[in-house]
Amino acid sequence: MQSASTSAPATPDLSGLWVPLVTPFREGAVDHAALGALVRRLAAEPIAGFVVCGSTGEAAALSDAEQGAVLATVARAAPGLRRVLGVCGHHLADTASRLHSLRGADLAGVLLPAPLYIRPSQAGLVDWFLQLADASPLPVIVYDIPYRTGSTLSRDSLLALAAHPRIVGIKDCGGDFGKTRALIADGRLQVLAGEDAQIFPTVAEGGCGAIAACAHVQTTRLAGVIALLREGRLPEARALWQPLLPLIEGLFEEPNPAPVKALLSARGEMADELRTPMTTAGVALKARLLALDQALSACPGA
């Protein structure tokens, strides 16, 4: 496969807090009014940008046309903030074509997971990412999330991918902190925590930030944790971080994004609606998340 261009795009600075946006629904359709309002609220917070149509956004349940419309709504609501688009597939030519179609798009990059369901060898995974990076007109962030894709990228595979000029970062949900440390020490990939509970150790070890579903709420506090850690101010970061842990744990007691949508619904920001086969979070969890969120908001500096 020929490269999409003769030179790599400029490497974006991915540091800070990225919000992987949920996709609000109402009566089965994308609720663009709620999405726009959510984006405008979050755009006023100290975030690096948005990840659009990722797993938290239920991208697998959105048609191509709906994904395009969601991206357009986000761009209109917060034109000054950077956007990364989730691109997922298991057919190489179709996925490459989708990447080609993004030429000229106003995006900081694409978030690209391993092909779903297939479970290739490490050599197959490396070839998959290299061919798609060749095809992409945009910087690529590897999405290492074995429990969704069925494939685990090894340390050696990720280090091999780091040599490609378009592969600039990783959303790290790999569950192997030794691998995380190795990637940070290598220094070629910008390492973003993808598991919310791992934000503190990842950034404290030298990761550049996080893509965190919990950042839909308590956004300023979470951004403050990351900023303090990057400044080496661990005691102050810990004081902000530790009160967040019960909320973060609750937000992942049921499959994401059901709990975060339940909390946003309880706050009056959208309907508590997901697309099949996702189901809404339980009533008791919803009430507990709202209480935790309100308690944190009452003591923002605690």
VOSE-592232 format. One record per residue (C-alpha): residue in three letters; z negated, x, y negated; residue number from 1. Coordinates in pm, whole numbers. Layout:
+------+--------+--------+--------+-----+
! code !     up !   east !  north ! pos !
+------+--------+--------+--------+-----+
!  ALA !      Z !      X !      Y ! NUM !
...
+------+--------+--------+--------+-----+
//
This chain:
+------+--------+--------+--------+-----+
! code !     up !   east !  north ! pos !
+------+--------+--------+--------+-----+
!  MET !      0 !      0 !      0 !   1 !
!  GLN !     95 !    136 !   -340 !   2 !
!  SER !   -162 !    170 !   -613 !   3 !
!  ALA !   -173 !   -102 !   -876 !   4 !
!  SER !   -134 !    161 !  -1146 !   5 !
!  THR !    -91 !    534 !  -1172 !   6 !
!  SER !   -438 !    587 !  -1319 !   7 !
!  ALA !   -777 !    430 !  -1267 !   8 !
!  PRO !   -919 !    191 !  -1528 !   9 !
!  ALA !  -1200 !    320 !  -1744 !  10 !
!  THR !  -1532 !    323 !  -1561 !  11 !
!  PRO !  -1761 !     53 !  -1703 !  12 !
!  ASP !  -2131 !    114 !  -1762 !  13 !
!  LEU !  -2295 !   -132 !  -1523 !  14 !
!  SER !  -2654 !    -60 !  -1623 !  15 !
!  GLY !  -2895 !   -342 !  -1694 !  16 !
!  LEU !  -2944 !   -696 !  -1569 !  17 !
!  TRP !  -2648 !   -903 !  -1448 !  18 !
!  VAL !  -2678 !  -1275 !  -1378 !  19 !
!  PRO !  -2484 !  -1400 !  -1073 !  20 !
!  LEU !  -2420 !  -1747 !  -1206 !  21 !
!  VAL !  -2479 !  -2063 !  -1009 !  22 !
!  THR !  -2204 !  -2324 !  -1026 !  23 !
!  PRO !  -2346 !  -2660 !  -1140 !  24 !
!  PHE !  -2206 !  -2972 !   -973 !  25 !
!  ARG !  -2232 !  -3338 !  -1063 !  26 !
!  GLU !  -2109 !  -3607 !   -826 !  27 !
!  GLY !  -1911 !  -3349 !   -632 !  28 !
!  ALA !  -1724 !  -3191 !   -924 !  29 !
!  VAL !  -1797 !  -2873 !  -1118 !  30 !
!  ASP !  -2017 !  -2967 !  -1415 !  31 !
!  HIS !  -1855 !  -2755 !  -1685 !  32 !
!  ALA !  -2081 !  -2893 !  -1959 !  33 !
!  ALA !  -2392 !  -2777 !  -1771 !  34 !
!  LEU !  -2229 !  -2444 !  -1689 !  35 !
!  GLY !  -2138 !  -2381 !  -2052 !  36 !
!  ALA !  -2490 !  -2467 !  -2168 !  37 !
!  LEU !  -2644 !  -2239 !  -1906 !  38 !
!  VAL !  -2418 !  -1951 !  -2007 !  39 !
!  ARG !  -2495 !  -1997 !  -2376 !  40 !
!  ARG !  -2869 !  -1992 !  -2306 !  41 !
!  LEU !  -2848 !  -1680 !  -2092 !  42 !
!  ALA !  -2613 !  -1506 !  -2337 !  43 !
!  ALA !  -2898 !  -1504 !  -2590 !  44 !
!  GLU !  -3109 !  -1299 !  -2347 !  45 !
!  PRO !  -3093 !   -916 !  -2306 !  46 !
!  ILE !  -2850 !   -915 !  -2014 !  47 !
!  ALA !  -2555 !   -689 !  -1934 !  48 !
!  GLY !  -2324 !   -972 !  -1833 !  49 !
!  PHE !  -2237 !  -1231 !  -1571 !  50 !
!  VAL !  -2110 !  -1219 !  -1215 !  51 !
!  VAL !  -1889 !  -1525 !  -1171 !  52 !
!  CYS !  -1796 !  -1686 !   -839 !  53 !
!  GLY !  -2021 !  -1474 !   -623 !  54 !
!  SER !  -2230 !  -1598 !   -333 !  55 !
!  THR !  -2490 !  -1746 !   -572 !  56 !
!  GLY !  -2203 !  -1937 !   -734 !  57 !
!  GLU !  -2105 !  -2096 !   -399 !  58 !
!  ALA !  -1762 !  -1939 !   -436 !  59 !
!  ALA !  -1673 !  -2011 !    -73 !  60 !
!  ALA !  -1700 !  -2383 !   -153 !  61 !
!  LEU !  -1474 !  -2358 !   -462 !  62 !
!  SER !  -1096 !  -2385 !   -458 !  63 !
!  ASP !   -890 !  -2118 !   -632 !  64 !
!  ALA !   -824 !  -2362 !   -917 !  65 !
!  GLU !  -1195 !  -2437 !   -952 !  66 !
!  GLN !  -1279 !  -2067 !   -956 !  67 !
!  GLY !  -1028 !  -2013 !  -1236 !  68 !
!  ALA !  -1174 !  -2302 !  -1433 !  69 !
!  VAL !  -1529 !  -2173 !  -1386 !  70 !
!  LEU !  -1427 !  -1829 !  -1510 !  71 !
!  ALA !  -1258 !  -1985 !  -1814 !  72 !
!  THR !  -1569 !  -2189 !  -1899 !  73 !
!  VAL !  -1789 !  -1880 !  -1881 !  74 !
!  ALA !  -1548 !  -1686 !  -2104 !  75 !
!  ARG !  -1541 !  -1964 !  -2364 !  76 !
!  ALA !  -1918 !  -2006 !  -2366 !  77 !
!  ALA !  -1998 !  -1635 !  -2406 !  78 !
!  PRO !  -1686 !  -1445 !  -2513 !  79 !
!  GLY !  -1886 !  -1139 !  -2617 !  80 !
!  LEU !  -2048 !  -1077 !  -2278 !  81 !
!  ARG !  -1886 !   -891 !  -1992 !  82 !
!  ARG !  -1785 !  -1067 !  -1673 !  83 !
!  VAL !  -1742 !   -948 !  -1314 !  84 !
!  LEU !  -1552 !  -1176 !  -1075 !  85 !
!  GLY !  -1634 !  -1215 !   -708 !  86 !
!  VAL !  -1325 !  -1173 !   -487 !  87 !
!  CYS !  -1373 !  -1246 !   -118 !  88 !
!  GLY !  -1131 !  -1265 !    172 !  89 !
!  HIS !  -1051 !  -1161 !    526 !  90 !
!  HIS !   -670 !  -1138 !    501 !  91 !
!  LEU !   -570 !   -806 !    346 !  92 !
!  ALA !   -241 !   -909 !    185 !  93 !
!  ASP !   -384 !  -1232 !     44 !  94 !
!  THR !   -689 !  -1053 !    -97 !  95 !
!  ALA !   -470 !   -782 !   -248 !  96 !
!  SER !   -251 !  -1052 !   -403 !  97 !
!  ARG !   -558 !  -1212 !   -556 !  98 !
!  LEU !   -654 !   -877 !   -707 !  99 !
!  HIS !   -300 !   -821 !   -837 ! 100 !
!  SER !   -320 !  -1160 !  -1012 ! 101 !
!  LEU !   -612 !  -1031 !  -1221 ! 102 !
!  ARG !   -400 !   -773 !  -1404 ! 103 !
!  GLY !   -468 !   -818 !  -1773 ! 104 !
!  ALA !   -777 !  -1031 !  -1713 ! 105 !
!  ASP !  -1067 !   -973 !  -1949 ! 106 !
!  LEU !  -1306 !   -856 !  -1677 ! 107 !
!  ALA !  -1538 !   -559 !  -1638 ! 108 !
!  GLY !  -1458 !   -546 !  -1268 ! 109 !
!  VAL !  -1451 !   -727 !   -937 ! 110 !
!  LEU !  -1726 !   -764 !   -678 ! 111 !
!  LEU !  -1574 !   -712 !   -334 ! 112 !
!  PRO !  -1751 !   -764 !      3 ! 113 !
!  ALA !  -1643 !   -663 !    351 ! 114 !
!  PRO !  -1408 !   -908 !    526 ! 115 !
!  LEU !  -1606 !  -1198 !    669 ! 116 !
!  TYR !  -1639 !  -1273 !   1041 ! 117 !
!  ILE !  -1418 !   -989 !   1167 ! 118 !
!  ARG !  -1681 !   -713 !   1206 ! 119 !
!  PRO !  -1448 !   -409 !   1203 ! 120 !
!  SER !  -1539 !    -50 !   1278 ! 121 !
!  GLN !  -1653 !    184 !   1002 ! 122 !
!  ALA !  -1302 !    328 !    986 ! 123 !
!  GLY !  -1164 !    -24 !    946 ! 124 !
!  LEU !  -1412 !   -105 !    671 ! 125 !
!  VAL !  -1329 !    213 !    479 ! 126 !
!  ASP !   -957 !    141 !    511 ! 127 !
!  TRP !  -1009 !   -218 !    392 ! 128 !
!  PHE !  -1189 !   -114 !     76 ! 129 !
!  LEU !   -958 !    177 !      0 ! 130 !
!  GLN !   -644 !    -36 !     29 ! 131 !
!  LEU !   -793 !   -306 !   -192 ! 132 !
!  ALA !   -914 !    -51 !   -444 ! 133 !
!  ASP !   -558 !     85 !   -454 ! 134 !
!  ALA !   -435 !   -269 !   -521 ! 135 !
!  SER !   -693 !   -358 !   -784 ! 136 !
!  PRO !   -610 !   -326 !  -1154 ! 137 !
!  LEU !   -983 !   -346 !  -1223 ! 138 !
!  PRO !  -1290 !   -139 !  -1133 ! 139 !
!  VAL !  -1438 !   -234 !   -795 ! 140 !
!  ILE !  -1805 !   -293 !   -715 ! 141 !
!  VAL !  -1865 !   -287 !   -340 ! 142 !
!  TYR !  -2083 !   -577 !   -225 ! 143 !
!  ASP !  -2282 !   -447 !     73 ! 144 !
!  ILE !  -2440 !   -760 !    224 ! 145 !
!  PRO !  -2443 !   -741 !    605 ! 146 !
!  TYR !  -2628 !  -1069 !    662 ! 147 !
!  ARG !  -2341 !  -1262 !    499 ! 148 !
!  THR !  -2041 !  -1058 !    618 ! 149 !
!  GLY !  -2157 !   -949 !    963 ! 150 !
!  SER !  -2062 !   -588 !    881 ! 151 !
!  THR !  -2290 !   -303 !    777 ! 152 !
!  LEU !  -2139 !    -24 !    570 ! 153 !
!  SER !  -2287 !    306 !    681 ! 154 !
!  ARG !  -2408 !    575 !    444 ! 155 !
!  ASP !  -2111 !    795 !    532 ! 156 !
!  SER !  -1867 !    509 !    475 ! 157 !
!  LEU !  -2010 !    436 !    131 ! 158 !
!  LEU !  -2004 !    802 !     36 ! 159 !
!  ALA !  -1639 !    814 !    143 ! 160 !
!  LEU !  -1562 !    510 !    -73 ! 161 !
!  ALA !  -1735 !    674 !   -369 ! 162 !
!  ALA !  -1448 !    923 !   -387 ! 163 !
!  HIS !  -1202 !    651 !   -488 ! 164 !
!  PRO !  -1159 !    647 !   -869 ! 165 !
!  ARG !  -1161 !    266 !   -891 ! 166 !
!  ILE !  -1474 !    216 !   -680 ! 167 !
!  VAL !  -1749 !    253 !   -939 ! 168 !
!  GLY !  -2058 !     75 !   -811 ! 169 !
!  ILE !  -2240 !   -107 !   -536 ! 170 !
!  LYS !  -2436 !   -429 !   -522 ! 171 !
!  ASP !  -2691 !   -312 !   -270 ! 172 !
!  CYS !  -2809 !   -576 !    -24 ! 173 !
!  GLY !  -2782 !   -341 !    272 ! 174 !
!  GLY !  -3148 !   -346 !    368 ! 175 !
!  ASP !  -3169 !     31 !    422 ! 176 !
!  PHE !  -3360 !    205 !    145 ! 177 !
!  GLY !  -3274 !    547 !    286 ! 178 !
!  LYS !  -2910 !    460 !    225 ! 179 !
!  THR !  -2997 !    340 !   -124 ! 180 !
!  ARG !  -3168 !    669 !   -204 ! 181 !
!  ALA !  -2873 !    869 !    -69 ! 182 !
!  LEU !  -2628 !    680 !   -291 ! 183 !
!  ILE !  -2849 !    727 !   -598 ! 184 !
!  ALA !  -2886 !   1098 !   -520 ! 185 !
!  ASP !  -2510 !   1135 !   -472 ! 186 !
!  GLY !  -2458 !    992 !   -819 ! 187 !
!  ARG !  -2095 !    881 !   -794 ! 188 !
!  LEU !  -2166 !    509 !   -750 ! 189 !
!  GLN !  -2372 !    306 !   -992 ! 190 !
!  VAL !  -2634 !    141 !   -772 ! 191 !
!  LEU !  -2733 !   -216 !   -858 ! 192 !
!  ALA !  -3012 !   -385 !   -666 ! 193 !
!  GLY !  -2876 !   -699 !   -503 ! 194 !
!  GLU !  -3196 !   -807 !   -332 ! 195 !
!  ASP !  -3421 !   -942 !   -605 ! 196 !
!  ALA !  -3743 !   -818 !   -444 ! 197 !
!  GLN !  -3597 !   -463 !   -437 ! 198 !
!  ILE !  -3527 !   -441 !   -811 ! 199 !
!  PHE !  -3840 !   -242 !   -896 ! 200 !
!  PRO !  -3807 !     28 !   -626 ! 201 !
!  THR !  -3430 !     59 !   -668 ! 202 !
!  VAL !  -3441 !    113 !  -1044 ! 203 !
!  ALA !  -3754 !    327 !  -1022 ! 204 !
!  GLU !  -3564 !    556 !   -782 ! 205 !
!  GLY !  -3274 !    586 !  -1027 ! 206 !
!  GLY !  -3059 !    278 !   -973 ! 207 !
!  CYS !  -2886 !    152 !  -1286 ! 208 !
!  GLY !  -2987 !   -215 !  -1274 ! 209 !
!  ALA !  -2959 !   -535 !  -1077 ! 210 !
!  ILE !  -2747 !   -839 !   -999 ! 211 !
!  ALA !  -3028 !  -1089 !   -951 ! 212 !
!  ALA !  -3026 !  -1462 !   -887 ! 213 !
!  CYS !  -3382 !  -1485 !  -1020 ! 214 !
!  ALA !  -3246 !  -1377 !  -1360 ! 215 !
!  HIS !  -3150 !  -1739 !  -1431 ! 216 !
!  VAL !  -3517 !  -1776 !  -1531 ! 217 !
!  GLN !  -3771 !  -1534 !  -1677 ! 218 !
!  THR !  -3469 !  -1336 !  -1791 ! 219 !
!  THR !  -3631 !  -1146 !  -2076 ! 220 !
!  ARG !  -3923 !  -1036 !  -1858 ! 221 !
!  LEU !  -3691 !   -915 !  -1581 ! 222 !
!  ALA !  -3465 !   -731 !  -1825 ! 223 !
!  GLY !  -3777 !   -572 !  -1969 ! 224 !
!  VAL !  -3882 !   -446 !  -1626 ! 225 !
!  ILE !  -3546 !   -275 !  -1582 ! 226 !
!  ALA !  -3546 !   -126 !  -1933 ! 227 !
!  LEU !  -3900 !     11 !  -1893 ! 228 !
!  LEU !  -3820 !    161 !  -1554 ! 229 !
!  ARG !  -3512 !    333 !  -1691 ! 230 !
!  GLU !  -3733 !    482 !  -1965 ! 231 !
!  GLY !  -3982 !    606 !  -1703 ! 232 !
!  ARG !  -4258 !    375 !  -1825 ! 233 !
!  LEU !  -4378 !    271 !  -1479 ! 234 !
!  PRO !  -4723 !    126 !  -1560 ! 235 !
!  GLU !  -4578 !   -104 !  -1827 ! 236 !
!  ALA !  -4291 !   -205 !  -1599 ! 237 !
!  ARG !  -4535 !   -276 !  -1315 ! 238 !
!  ALA !  -4745 !   -501 !  -1541 ! 239 !
!  LEU !  -4438 !   -715 !  -1610 ! 240 !
!  TRP !  -4304 !   -701 !  -1255 ! 241 !
!  GLN !  -4601 !   -791 !  -1038 ! 242 !
!  PRO !  -4656 !  -1141 !  -1183 ! 243 !
!  LEU !  -4288 !  -1216 !  -1106 ! 244 !
!  LEU !  -4323 !  -1158 !   -732 ! 245 !
!  PRO !  -4450 !  -1504 !   -627 ! 246 !
!  LEU !  -4160 !  -1667 !   -814 ! 247 !
!  ILE !  -3905 !  -1426 !   -666 ! 248 !
!  GLU !  -4040 !  -1485 !   -316 ! 249 !
!  GLY !  -4024 !  -1861 !   -367 ! 250 !
!  LEU !  -3667 !  -1846 !   -491 ! 251 !
!  PHE !  -3563 !  -1709 !   -152 ! 252 !
!  GLU !  -3776 !  -1921 !     80 ! 253 !
!  GLU !  -3469 !  -2135 !    143 ! 254 !
!  PRO !  -3103 !  -2025 !    139 ! 255 !
!  ASN !  -2978 !  -1909 !   -203 ! 256 !
!  PRO !  -2882 !  -2076 !   -437 ! 257 !
!  ALA !  -3069 !  -2393 !   -336 ! 258 !
!  PRO !  -3410 !  -2286 !   -478 ! 259 !
!  VAL !  -3275 !  -2154 !   -809 ! 260 !
!  LYS !  -3068 !  -2471 !   -853 ! 261 !
!  ALA !  -3377 !  -2678 !   -775 ! 262 !
!  LEU !  -3573 !  -2494 !  -1044 ! 263 !
!  LEU !  -3293 !  -2524 !  -1300 ! 264 !
!  SER !  -3275 !  -2896 !  -1218 ! 265 !
!  ALA !  -3651 !  -2930 !  -1266 ! 266 !
!  ARG !  -3606 !  -2765 !  -1606 ! 267 !
!  GLY !  -3343 !  -3028 !  -1691 ! 268 !
!  GLU !  -3047 !  -2789 !  -1702 ! 269 !
!  MET !  -2828 !  -2935 !  -1425 ! 270 !
!  ALA !  -2820 !  -3173 !  -1132 ! 271 !
!  ASP !  -2986 !  -3054 !   -812 ! 272 !
!  GLU !  -2659 !  -3056 !   -621 ! 273 !
!  LEU !  -2487 !  -2815 !   -382 ! 274 !
!  ARG !  -2177 !  -2839 !   -168 ! 275 !
!  THR !  -2190 !  -2889 !    207 ! 276 !
!  PRO !  -2302 !  -2713 !    423 ! 277 !
!  MET !  -2562 !  -2608 !    164 ! 278 !
!  THR !  -2855 !  -2846 !    120 ! 279 !
!  THR !  -3101 !  -2891 !   -163 ! 280 !
!  ALA !  -3442 !  -2722 !   -156 ! 281 !
!  GLY !  -3748 !  -2917 !    -48 ! 282 !
!  VAL !  -3947 !  -3123 !   -296 ! 283 !
!  ALA !  -4264 !  -2918 !   -250 ! 284 !
!  LEU !  -4083 !  -2589 !   -309 ! 285 !
!  LYS !  -3916 !  -2731 !   -619 ! 286 !
!  ALA !  -4253 !  -2832 !   -765 ! 287 !
!  ARG !  -4410 !  -2496 !   -682 ! 288 !
!  LEU !  -4122 !  -2302 !   -841 ! 289 !
!  LEU !  -4152 !  -2506 !  -1160 ! 290 !
!  ALA !  -4526 !  -2442 !  -1176 ! 291 !
!  LEU !  -4477 !  -2067 !  -1124 ! 292 !
!  ASP !  -4205 !  -2056 !  -1389 ! 293 !
!  GLN !  -4417 !  -2246 !  -1640 ! 294 !
!  ALA !  -4717 !  -2022 !  -1577 ! 295 !
!  LEU !  -4509 !  -1712 !  -1643 ! 296 !
!  SER !  -4364 !  -1864 !  -1959 ! 297 !
!  ALA !  -4714 !  -1939 !  -2084 ! 298 !
!  CYS !  -4806 !  -1570 !  -2050 ! 299 !
!  PRO !  -4480 !  -1385 !  -2121 ! 300 !
!  GLY !  -4638 !  -1045 !  -2172 ! 301 !
!  ALA !  -4883 !  -1055 !  -1885 ! 302 !
+------+--------+--------+--------+-----+
//
